[in-house]
Amino acid sequence: MVLGLASYSFAQDVAFYVVKKDGTTTSHTMNTSSKIYYSDTQLFFDDNGTTVTYNLSDLRKAYFSAPQSTEEIENQQLALYPNPAKDVLNIKNLADNQEVTIYSIDGAIIIKTIASGDAEINISELHPGMYVVKAGNLVSKFIKM
């Protein structure tokens, strides 16, 4: 099981679930102050200074869940083209003055810009690989050739 420390803003109710080998499940509501981290033997869920600790050897799985259906999530993707892209990534139908952020697959911010309508983003300097684009609450992946 691999989890890392990360901080994200949650626009809606997101839960973090821990399932033990005995079948018991515990859920934790995520918010902007929640932290999940681990050591060699333990998993920690910290919510604003209150920490719950789990022994990794007792766990079957840990996962996130949001109150949306898969169909709703699929319908909320950005329209990106071409994909794969080489020098320019086009994004369709952005809101006026929309913040657009491109992340590497490991979560590092690579490009942050403001765009409107149908936008072109120069990606010629990016290394080949998979990237994630976020605009508002919409997220999509693309491949840089």
N, C-alpha and C positions, 0 to 999 in steps of 0.2 A: 504494500500500500504506500503510495507516495503522495504526500500533500505538502504544500509549502505555505509560507506566510504571505498573505496578499491582502490588499485593501481595495475594495470596490464600493461604489455607490449603488444602492439597490433602489430602483424606481418603484418597486412593488414588493409584496411580501415574498421573501425567499427564506426557505428553511434549510438548515443543515441537519441531516439525519445520521445517527450512529447506530449501527445494527451489531449487536454482540453475537458471539457464537451460540449463546443459549437462546437466540431468537428475539430477545427484548430489543425494542427500538426506542431511542430517545431522540426527540426533535428539539432544535434550538432555532428561534427566530433570528435571522440575520438583520443587522442594521449597520450603519456607517461606522460604528465604533467596535463591531465584532472582529475578533481575530481568531484564526485557526493556525496552530503551529504544532510541531512535533519534535520529539527527541528520538533517540535510538529505541526507546521502549515505551514512550507515552505520546498520546495525542491530547492537545489542550484546546479547549474552546473558551475564549475570554470575551465576555460581554461587559464592556465598561468597567473592568476591574474585578468582576466576579468570574473566577476560573473554574471550569469543570475539567477533570482529568480522567482519561481513559487509558488503560493498559493496552498497547497495540496487540499483545498476544491474545487478548479477550475479544478482539473485534473481527467480525466477518466482513463488513464494508462500512464506508462512510460516503455520503453523497449529498448533493444539493437538489432542491426541488422548488419550482416556482408554480403558482396557481394558474398555469396556462396550458392549453392543450398543445400537442405537437403541431397541429394544423395552424393554430394561431401564431406560433413562433415562426413556422415556415413562411407564412404570409407577411411577416414583418421584416423581411430581408431587404436590404438596399439593392437597387438595380445597378450592377456594376458591369462594365464591358470595356474592352475585350477581357476575357478571363480564360486562359492566362493572358497576361499583359506584359509588354516589353518596356516601353518608354512612357506611355500615358495611360492613366486609368480614368475612365469616364464614369461619372455617377449621375443618375437621372433623378429628377423631381425632388431636389432638396428644398427645404423651407428657406425663406429669406434669411440671410446671414446665419446660416447653420454652421455650427462648429463640426468639423470633420477631423477625426483622428485616425491615423493608421498605426497599428501596433504590430510588433514582431510577434511571432507565435509564442514567445516566452513572456509576453506582456509589456515589453518596453515600448514607450511612445517613440515612434520613428518620425512621423510628420503630424503637425497640428496646424490646421488652417481654417479659415472662414470662407464659405462658398454659398451660392444661391442657385436655384433652378437646376440646369444641366451643367455640371462642372467637369473640368479636366484637371487632373492632378499629375504633375510630372513625377514619375517614379523611376526615371532612368538611372539615378544614383543608388537605388536599392539593390542589395545582393539578391540573387535568385533564391526563391523559397516561398513559403506560404505566409500571408499576412492577414490581419483582421482590420476591417474598416468599421468605425462606429460614427454614426451621425444621429444625434438625438438618442432615441431609444432603439434605433435600428442598427443591426450588426450583420455584416456579411464577410465572407472570406474570399481572397483572391490569391492567385499564384503569379509571382513575378518570374518571368523567364530570363 
